């Protein structure tokens, strides 16, 4: 039994739902890369299902924008829209910065220790760099800092931003792995600001600059058209 089939055997829900979750996970984690042809029969065989639930799953993923249909080709994994990524990161730098600043007074020593432990895992991850795992840990780290936000509307916007990044299958660190080292150091600096009771403006600015620095690193190696689309970031 393959690992994928073993996971599905323990997963709840219909076969269509299980197929959807399995294929979506492979897209987000990069197993199925942009342009990858999704052959229904092969996927169904791998998962131990008939073609019908896989077809239903692919249709759901098409509705979400993760899959496209091309004439004479069939279903393929959709490409990553660089402009959408840029706008998402710009927005997230603002709302997550605000959420982190509002959360800061409510973050206790236990939460700080948890965030620092995650950051240490990220530091260890640098030795044998895995961008997908690093990105997952990065979200875990930031979740500790923004989940205490008392404003539910801002918190909802932060969640939407992270969900949009997941839908874009974006791990910036895959393209600019050198940014990962700076990111870990900036995490520690942010934790120290919160620990020492820094004012809200300082914490918000640090959180926003941390997010925009990742975007800047991406833009530095992006194509001219992508850099132009993200030029508004200079205002932040």
N, C-alpha and C positions, 0 to 999 in steps of 0.2 A: 504494500500500500504506500503510495507516494505521500509526501508531507501535505500537499494540497488536499488530497483525498481524505487524509486522516483528520485534517482540520474541519473539513466539510461534514465528516461523519459526526462530529461533536457539535456542529453548529445548528441552532434552532431555525425554524422557518421553512418555507417551501423550497423546493429545488430551484425554482426561479430566483428566489431571494438569495439562496446560497451561491448560485452561479453569478449573480450580480455582485455580491460582496467579493467573491474570489477574483473575478475579472477586474473589478474596480481597484482592488488592492494591488494587483499586478501592474496596473497602469500607473497608479500613484507612486509605487515603489520603484518604477522604472524597468521592471521586467519586460513589460510591453512598452516599447519606446514609440515616440511619434512616428507615424507612417507604418507601424507594424501591422501586417495584415492579420485580421482576426478570423481564422478559419473555424467555422462553427463545429464541423465534425471533429477536428483535432482537439478543440477545447472540451467538447462534450466527452470525448474518449478519455481525456486526461482527468476530468472531474468525475467520471463514472456515471454521467447522466445521458439522457437522450438529447437530441438537438433542440427540441422544443423549448425547454427552460433556458437554454443558452441563448436562443434567438430572442426570447423575451427580455433576458438580461441585457443583451446588446442594444435592444430598442430603448430601454431605460437609459443606458449610458449615452446613447445618441441624443436623447432629449436633454441630458445634462451637459452636452457639449464635449464629452470625453471621447466620443466615437463619431466618425463621419462615414458616409457611404459614397464610394466613387464608382462611376460607370466602368464596367469591365474589370473591376478590382474587388469590389465588395466592401465589407466593413474594415476600416482601418482606424488606428489610434490617432486622434486629432493632434495637430501640432500645438505647441504652446504659443499663445498670443503675447508677444513681448510688451506691447502697449498696455494690455490689461494687467500684466504683472507690474509694470511701472506705476500705474495708477493705484493699484491695490497696495503696493508698498508705501507710496506717498500718503495715502489715507491712513494706513495702519500706523505709520509713524506718529500721526497726530492723535488718533483716538487711543492708541495703546499708551502713548506718553501721558495723556490725561488720566487714563485708568490707573496707571502705575502710581502717579502722584497722589491720586485720591485714595489708593489702597494703602500707601506707605504707613500712615498712622495706625492702621489695623493689622499690620504684619508683625506677628510676635516672633520670639526667638526660635520657636519650633519651626515656623515657616522659613525663617532665614536659614536655619540649619539644613532644612530639606532642599532649598534652592541651591545652597552651597554644595551639597552632596551631588546634586545633578550636574552642577558645573564641573565638579571634579571628574565625573564620568565623561563629560565632554572633553576635558583636558586629556584624559587617558585615551579617548577615541582618536586624538590627533596622531598618535603613534602609528596606527594602522588605519588611516582615514577612511571612514565609511560615511559618505555625505548623507545618505538616507537616515542612518541611525543618528548622526549628528543633528540633523534637522528635527528628528523626533524628540531628542533630548532638549534641543533648543526651545521647542514649544512647551515641553514640560517645565523648563526653567521659568519661562516668562509667565506661564499659567499661575505659578505660585505667587508672582508679583502683581498680576492684574485681577485675579479672581476675587480679591477682597473688595473690589471697587463697589462702593455703596450706591452708585448711580446705575440702575439696571439698563438704561438706554445706551449709555456709553459702553457698558459691558457687552451688550448685544452687538454693537458695531464692531467691537474687537473680535468677538467670536465669528462674525460674518467675514471679517478680513482674513482670519486664519483659515476658515473653511474655503474661502475663495483661493487662497494660496494652495491648499490641498487639491482643489479641483484643477488648478493650473499645473499640478504635479511639479511645483517649483522648489527645487533645492538649489538656491543660489550658490551654496558651497560646492556644488558639483562643477560650477563654471569658474569660481574664484576660490579654490581651496585655501589659499593663503589668508583669506579673510577670517577663516575659522579661528586662527590663533588670536587675532586681535579681538574677536568676539568674546572669547573666554575671558580675556583680561578685562574687557569692558563690563562683563557681567559682575566680576568681583568688585570693580569700582562702584557699580550701581548698588550692590549689596551694602557696601561700606557707607554710602550716602544714606541709605535707609536705616542702617544700624545706628548711625550717629545722629539721627534726627534732623537731617538736612531739611531746608525749607522746600515746600512743594514745587516752587518754580525751578529750583536746581535739579530736583529729581525728574521733573517732567522734561526739562531740557536734555538731561543726560540720556533718558530713555528714548527721546525723539532722535537725538544725534546718533545713538547706537543703531537704531533702525535705518536711518537715512544713510549711514556709513556703509551698510550692506548694499543698499541700492547704488550708492556711488561706486562701490567696487565693481558691481555688475556693469554699470554704464561705462566704466573705464575700459572694459574689454569688449563692449558691445559694438554693433555695427553703427555707422553714422545715423541711419534712420532711427534706430533705437535710442541713441543718445539725444537726438532732436526731440523725440517724443517725451523724454524724461527731463528736458531742460528746465521745466517748471520746478523741479526739485531744488534748484538753486535758491528759490524763495524760502525754503524751509531751513 
